[in-house]
Amino acid sequence: MSVKDIHIADYNYSLPDERIAKYPVAKRDESKLLVYRGGDIATKVFKQIPEVLESGTLLVCNNTKVIQARLRFEKETGGRVEIFCLDPHEPSDYQLAFSVTGRCVWHCMVGNLKKWKEGALKKDCIVAGKPVELKAVKLGGVGLNHTIEFSWNAPDVSFAEILDSLGELPIPPYLNRSTEERDKETYQTVYSKIKGSVAAPTAGLHFTEEVLANLNAKGVKRAEVTLHVGAGTFYPVKSEEIGGHDMHTEVIEVTLDTLKAIRGSIGNIVAVGTTSVRTLESLYYLGCRLLDGNEEMFVGQWEPYSEGRREAEPSEAIDAIIAYLERNGLDRLHASTQIIIVPGYKFHYEKAVVTNFHQPKSTLLLLISAFVKGDWRRIYDYALANGYRFLSYGDSSILFN
């Protein structure tokens, strides 16, 4: 059977609303940790993860930072319109898009679009003690997805400052509540650095500075990658077969130092979250492309499953990227990926994954099933039977393949 023929109904389970964690536990590292190894399942507390990992393990974490991407406008007629910034269009580079002053263009989702027929939306705010008027103009789009031009009348104010002053942190829709002030802290990892995500890499939310210090004392190494999580992470699979689902594109960035750390730790890597897995596995196919002389830094959705594609050793793929960067005088890789990981996928770098418990019939659950070779239901039944909390603010697991 082709991977595209996988039925999403086979990856459904009953998730009562009361099992969805609306808020995190009081202290991040006091969440539960399910340990799956060799088919055995056990329960620990997350702060015990240094006991689970061996000295010399390389922990790969996603250091993306969630932006206050939701902007709410009120028209003079009283109609309310919500603009959800997804990714930058002009300039398209994330760092430039946040530092630009005066004007920028973003791909956005627009809520209550029927209230916004034409003209500019306007909103006043105070940024660094200065009055600023923000304008939003539709440049075109389909359905709820539109390209929006933002402009503001303060030439020394950046778009990052605009979002920090006017924007709202976009917590997941399945929490069924409004964003609260505490979410600004609890919905970020303690190691978040690079602005760009509209959703947190939630497996990392359990780490505290104390846990990181204890991991360091244990001899567990850490490397950081960047994958900016898009709103597509919440999109349900609506097609009966996975072949009918289109993956969203995500931007990744990996430094030369991190690539060298990965190269030196193959076979002993633990990925924190599905975003880190998608980044690591995308590196393999980017490296294979380079070995074929193809320098397009993009991984297509079905590329891992295409017939006749190049096969290489995981080390060869990383070496190809390192050589490419050094040849071009670059200190980091910039790329994008649509990779989908489903049962039957061959993993190249991870011996274990730290991850939360995911929604039924989701691409993330497909990834987990692939990693545990189909044993996901037994893991989830155990979690449901033993009081685990689910989804973004829920408990976590560490799964060894």
For each residue, the residues with C-beta under 8 A, 3 or more apart:
1: 5 6
2: 5 243 305
3: 6 242 243 305 342 343 344 345
4: 241 242 243 302 305
5: 1 2 241 242 243
6: 1 3 10 241 242 243 342 343 366
7: 10 240 241 242
8: 11 12 237 239 240 241 242 245 361 366
9: 12 240 361
10: 6 7
11: 8 360 361 362 365 366 369 376
12: 8 9 360 361
13: 360 377 380 384
14: 360
15: 19 20 359 360 390
16: 19
17: 20
18:
19: 15 16 384 388 389 390
20: 15 17 174 175 389 390 391 394
21: 24 389 390 391 392 393 394 395
22: 175 176 177 393
23: 186 393
24: 21 28 31 186 205 393
25: 28 30 31 389
26: 30
27: 30 208
28: 24 25 31 46 186 190 205 206 207 208
29: 45 46 47 206 207 208 210 211
30: 25 26 27 45 46 47
31: 24 25 28 45 46 206 389 394 395 396
32: 43 44 45 46 387 388 389 395 396
33: 43 44 45 46 48 49 52 206 395 396 397 398
34: 41 42 43 379 382 383 388 395 396 397 398
35: 41 42 43 44 52 397 398
36: 39 40 41 372 375 379 397 398 399 400
37: 40 400
38: 400
39: 36 375
40: 36 37
41: 34 35 36 378 379 382
42: 34 35
43: 32 33 34 35 386
44: 32 33 35 48 49 51 52
45: 29 30 31 32 33 48
46: 28 29 30 31 32 33 49 206 211 395 396
47: 29 30 208 210 211 214
48: 33 44 45 51 52
49: 33 44 46 52 53 211 215 354 398
50: 53 211 214 215 217 218 220
51: 44 48
52: 33 35 44 48 49 398
53: 49 50 57 59 215 218 220 270
54: 57 220 268
55: 218 219 220
56: 219 220 221 265 268
57: 53 54 220 221 265 268 269 270
58: 220 221 222 223 261 262 264 265 268 269 270
59: 53 215 220 221 222 223 270 272
60: 222 223 224 225 258 262 269 270 271 272 276 279 280
61: 189 191 201 204 207 222 223 224 225 272 273 276
62: 189 201 204 224 225 226 227 229 272 273 275 276 279
63: 189 191 192 193 194 224 225 226
64: 192 193 194 195 196 197 201 226 227 228 229 275
65: 188 192 193 194 195 196 197
66: 69 169 170 187 188 192 197 198 199 200 229
67: 85 98 163 167 195 196 197 198
68: 163 164 166 167 168 169 170 184
69: 66 84 85 86 163 167 168 169 170 198
70: 82 83 84 85 167 168 169 170 179
71: 82 83 84 85 123 134 136 163 166 167 168
72: 80 81 82 83 168
73: 80 81 82 83 121 122 123 136
74: 78 79 80 81 123
75: 78 79 80 81 115 116 121
76:
77:
78: 74 75
79: 74 75 112 115 116
80: 72 73 74 75 112 115
81: 72 73 74 75 110 111 112 113 115 116 121
82: 70 71 72 73 110 111 112
83: 70 71 72 73 108 109 110 111 121 136 148
84: 69 70 71 108 109 110 111 170 198 231
85: 67 69 70 71 106 107 108 148 163 167 198
86: 69 106 107 108 109 145 198 230 231
87: 94 106 107 196 228 230 251
88: 91 92 93 94 96 97 104 105 106 107
89: 92 105 106 107 147
90: 104 105
91: 88 96 97 100 104
92: 88 89 96 97
93: 88 96 97
94: 87 88 97 98 194 195 196 228 251
95: 98 99
96: 88 91 92 93 99 100
97: 88 91 92 93 94 100 104 106 159
98: 67 94 95 158 159 160 163 195
99: 95 96 158 159 160
100: 91 96 97 103 104 158 159
101: 154 155 156 157 158 159
102: 151 152 154 155
103: 100 149 150 151 152
104: 88 90 91 97 100 149 150 159
105: 88 89 90 139 147 148 149 150
106: 85 86 87 88 89 97 147 148 150
107: 85 86 87 88 89 145 146 147 148
108: 83 84 85 86 145 146 147 148
109: 83 84 86 144 145 146 231
110: 81 82 83 84 113 116 138 141 144 145 146 148
111: 81 82 83 84 144
112: 79 80 81 82 115 116
113: 81 110 116 144 146
114: 117
115: 75 79 80 81 112
116: 75 79 81 110 112 113 121 138
117: 114
118: 138
119: 137
120: 135 136 137
121: 73 75 81 83 116 135 136 137
122: 73 133 134 135 136
123: 71 73 74 133 134 136 166
124: 131 132 133 134
125: 131 132 134 162 165 166
126: 129 130 131 132 165
127: 130 132 154 157 161 162 165
128: 157 161
129: 126
130: 126 127 154 157
131: 124 125 126
132: 124 125 126 127 152 153 154 157 162 165
133: 122 123 124 152 153
134: 71 122 123 124 125 150 151 152 162 166
135: 120 121 122 150 151 152
136: 71 73 83 120 121 122 123 148 149 150
137: 119 120 121 148 149 151
138: 110 116 118 141 146 147 148
139: 105 146 147 148 149
140: 146 147
141: 110 138 144 145 146 147
142: 145
143:
144: 109 110 111 113 141
145: 86 107 108 109 110 141 142
146: 107 108 109 110 113 138 139 140 141
147: 89 105 106 107 108 138 139 140 141
148: 83 85 105 106 107 108 110 136 137 138 139
149: 103 104 105 136 137 139
150: 103 104 105 106 134 135 136 159 162
151: 102 103 134 135 137
152: 102 103 132 133 134 135 157 162
153: 132 133
154: 101 102 127 130 132 157
155: 101 102
156: 101
157: 101 127 128 130 132 152 154 161 162
158: 98 99 100 101 161 162
159: 97 98 99 100 101 104 150 162 163
160: 98 99 163 164 195
161: 127 128 157 158 164 165
162: 125 127 132 134 150 152 157 158 159 165 166 167
163: 67 68 69 71 85 98 159 160 166 167
164: 68 160 161 167
165: 125 126 127 132 161 162
166: 68 71 123 125 134 162 163
167: 67 68 69 70 71 85 162 163 164
168: 68 69 70 71 72 179
169: 66 68 69 70 179 183 184 187
170: 66 68 69 70 84 179 198 199 231
171: 175 177 179 183 187 392
172: 175 199 234 391 392
173: 176 234
174: 20 234 359 391
175: 20 22 171 172 391 392 393
176: 22 173
177: 22 171 180
178:
179: 70 168 169 170 171 183
180: 177 183
181: 184
182: 185 186
183: 169 171 179 180 186 187
184: 68 169 181 187 188
185: 182 188
186: 23 24 28 182 183 205 393
187: 66 169 171 183 184 200 205 392
188: 65 66 184 185 192 200 205
189: 61 62 63 192 200 201 204 205 207
190: 28 207 208 209 212
191: 61 63 204 207 212 224
192: 63 64 65 66 188 189 204
193: 63 64 65 224
194: 63 64 65 94 226 228 253
195: 64 65 67 94 98 160
196: 64 65 67 87 94 226 228 251
197: 64 65 66 67 200 201 228 229 230
198: 66 67 69 84 85 86 170 229 230 231
199: 66 170 172 202 229 230 231 233 234 392
200: 66 187 188 189 197 204 205 229 392
201: 61 62 64 189 197 204 227 229 272 273 275 276
202: 199 205 273 356 391 392 393
203: 206 272 273 274 276 353 354 355 356 396
204: 61 62 189 191 192 200 201 207 272 273
205: 24 28 186 187 188 189 200 202 392 393
206: 28 29 31 33 46 203 211 354 396
207: 28 29 61 189 190 191 204 211 212 272
208: 27 28 29 47 190 211 212
209: 190 212 213
210: 29 47 213 214
211: 29 46 47 49 50 206 207 208 214 215
212: 190 191 207 208 209 215 216 222
213: 209 210 216 217
214: 47 50 210 211 217 218
215: 49 50 53 59 211 212 218 220 222
216: 212 213 219 220 222
217: 50 213 214
218: 50 53 55 214 215
219: 55 56 216
220: 50 53 54 55 56 57 58 59 215 216
221: 56 57 58 59 261 265
222: 58 59 60 61 212 215 216
223: 58 59 60 61 257 258 261 262
224: 60 61 62 63 191 193 255 258
225: 60 61 62 63 252 253 254 258 276 279 280
226: 62 63 64 194 196 252 253 254 279
227: 62 64 201 250 251 252 253 275 276 278 279 337
228: 64 87 94 194 196 197 250 251 252
229: 62 64 66 197 198 199 200 201 233 250 275
230: 86 87 197 198 199 233 248 249 250
231: 84 86 109 170 198 199 234 235 248
232: 235 247 248 250
233: 199 229 230 248 364
234: 172 173 174 199 231
235: 231 232 248
236: 359 361 362
237: 8 242 245 361 362 363
238: 244 245
239: 8 242 243 244 245
240: 7 8 9 244
241: 4 5 6 7 8 244
242: 3 4 5 6 7 8 237 239 245 340 342 363 366
243: 2 3 4 5 6 239
244: 238 239 240 241
245: 8 237 238 239 242 340 363
246: 301
247: 232 301 338 339 340 363
248: 230 231 232 233 235 338
249: 230 336 337 338
250: 227 228 229 230 232 275 278 336 337 338
251: 87 94 196 227 228 334 335 336
252: 225 226 227 228 279 282 333 334 335 336 337
253: 194 225 226 227 332 333 334 335
254: 225 226 258 259 279 283 332 333
255: 224 258 259 331 332 333
256: 259 260 322 325 326 330 331 332 333
257: 223 260 261
258: 60 223 224 225 254 255 261 262
259: 254 255 256 262 263 283 318 321 322 325 333
260: 256 257 263 264 322
261: 58 221 223 257 258 264 265
262: 58 60 223 258 259 265 266 269 280 283 318 349
263: 259 260 266 315 318 319 322
264: 58 260 261
265: 56 57 58 221 261 262 268 269
266: 262 263 269 314 315 318 349
267: 351
268: 54 56 57 58 265 351
269: 57 58 60 262 265 266 280 349 350 351
270: 53 57 58 59 60 350 351 352 353 354 398
271: 60 276 277 280 349 350 352 353 354
272: 59 60 61 62 201 203 204 207 276 353 354
273: 61 62 201 202 203 204 276 277 353 354 355
274: 203 277 278 353 355 358 364 367 368
275: 62 64 201 227 229 250 278 279
276: 60 61 62 201 203 225 227 271 272 273 279 280
277: 271 273 274 280 281 341 347 350 353 367 371
278: 227 250 274 275 281 282 337 339 341 367
279: 60 62 225 226 227 252 254 275 276 282 283 337
280: 60 225 262 269 271 276 277 283 284 348 349 350
281: 277 278 284 285 304 339 341 345 347 348 349
282: 252 278 279 285 286 299 335 337 339
283: 254 259 262 279 280 286 287 317 318 321 333 349
284: 280 281 287 288 312 314 317 348 349
285: 281 282 288 289 299 303 304 317 339
286: 282 283 289 290 297 299 317 321 333 335
287: 283 284 290 291 312 316 317 318 319 320 321
288: 284 285 291 292 309 310 311 312 317 320
289: 285 286 292 294 295 296 310
290: 286 287 293 294 295 320 321 323 324
291: 287 288 310 312 316 317 320
292: 288 289 310
293: 290
294: 289 290
295: 289 290 324
296: 289
297: 286 333 334 335 336
298: 335 336 337 338
299: 282 285 286 303 335 336 337 338 339
300: 303 338 339
301: 246 247 338 339 340
302: 4 305 306 340
303: 285 299 300 306 309 339
304: 281 285 309 339 341 345 346
305: 2 3 4 302 344
306: 302 303 309
307:
308:
309: 288 303 304 306
310: 288 289 291 292
311: 288
312: 284 287 288 291 316 317 320
313: 316 317
314: 266 284 317 318 348 349
315: 263 266 318 319
316: 287 291 312 313 319 320
317: 283 284 285 286 287 288 291 312 313 314 320 321 348
318: 259 262 263 266 283 287 314 315 321 322
319: 263 287 315 316 322 323
320: 287 288 290 291 312 316 317 323 324
321: 259 283 286 287 290 317 318 324 325 333
322: 256 259 260 263 318 319 325 326
323: 290 319 320 326 327
324: 290 295 320 321 327 328 330 333
325: 256 259 321 322 328 330 331 332 333
326: 256 322 323 329 330
327: 323 324
328: 324 325
329: 326
330: 256 324 325 326 333
331: 255 256 325
332: 253 254 255 256 325
333: 252 253 254 255 256 259 283 286 297 321 324 325 330
334: 251 252 253 297
335: 251 252 253 282 286 297 298 299
336: 249 250 251 252 297 298 299
337: 227 249 250 252 278 279 282 298 299
338: 247 248 249 250 298 299 300 301
339: 247 278 281 282 285 299 300 301 303 304
340: 242 245 247 301 302 363 366
341: 277 278 281 304 345 363 366 367 370
342: 3 6 242 345 363 366 367 369 370
343: 3 6 366 369 370 374
344: 3 305 370
345: 3 281 304 341 342 367 370
346: 304
347: 277 281 350 370 371 401
348: 280 281 284 314 317
349: 262 266 269 271 280 281 283 284 314
350: 269 270 271 277 280 347 353 371 401
351: 267 268 269 270 400 401
352: 270 271 398 399 400 401
353: 203 270 271 272 273 274 277 350 368 371 398 399 401
354: 49 203 206 270 271 272 273 396 397 398
355: 203 273 274 358 364 368 396 397 398 399
356: 202 203 390 391 392 394 395 396 397
357: 380 383 388 390 391 394 395 397
358: 274 355 362 364 365 368 391
359: 15 174 236 362 364 365 391
360: 11 12 13 14 15 365
361: 8 9 11 12 236 237 365
362: 11 236 237 358 359 365 366
363: 237 242 245 247 340 341 342 366 367
364: 233 274 355 358 359 367 368
365: 11 358 359 360 361 362 368 369 376
366: 6 8 11 242 340 341 342 343 362 363 369 370
367: 274 277 278 341 342 345 363 364 370 371
368: 274 353 355 358 364 365 371 372 376 379 399
369: 11 342 343 365 366 372 374 375 376
370: 341 342 343 344 345 347 366 367 373
371: 277 347 350 353 367 368 399 401
372: 36 368 369 375 376 379 399 401
373: 370 401
374: 343 369
375: 36 39 369 372 378 379
376: 11 365 368 369 372 379 380
377: 13 380 381
378: 41 375 381 382
379: 34 36 41 368 372 375 376 382 383 397 399
380: 13 357 376 377 383 384
381: 377 378 384 385
382: 34 41 378 379 385 386
383: 34 357 379 380 386 388 390 395 397
384: 13 19 380 381 388
385: 381 382
386: 43 382 383
387: 32
388: 19 32 34 357 383 384 394 395
389: 19 20 21 25 31 32 393 394 395
390: 15 19 20 21 356 357 383 394 395
391: 20 21 172 174 175 202 356 357 358 359 394
392: 21 171 172 175 187 199 200 202 205 356
393: 21 22 23 24 175 186 202 205 389
394: 20 21 31 356 357 388 389 390 391
395: 21 31 32 33 34 46 356 357 383 388 389 390
396: 31 32 33 34 46 203 206 354 355 356
397: 33 34 35 36 354 355 356 357 379 383
398: 33 34 35 36 49 52 270 352 353 354 355
399: 36 352 353 355 368 371 372 379
400: 36 37 38 351 352
401: 347 350 351 352 353 371 372 373
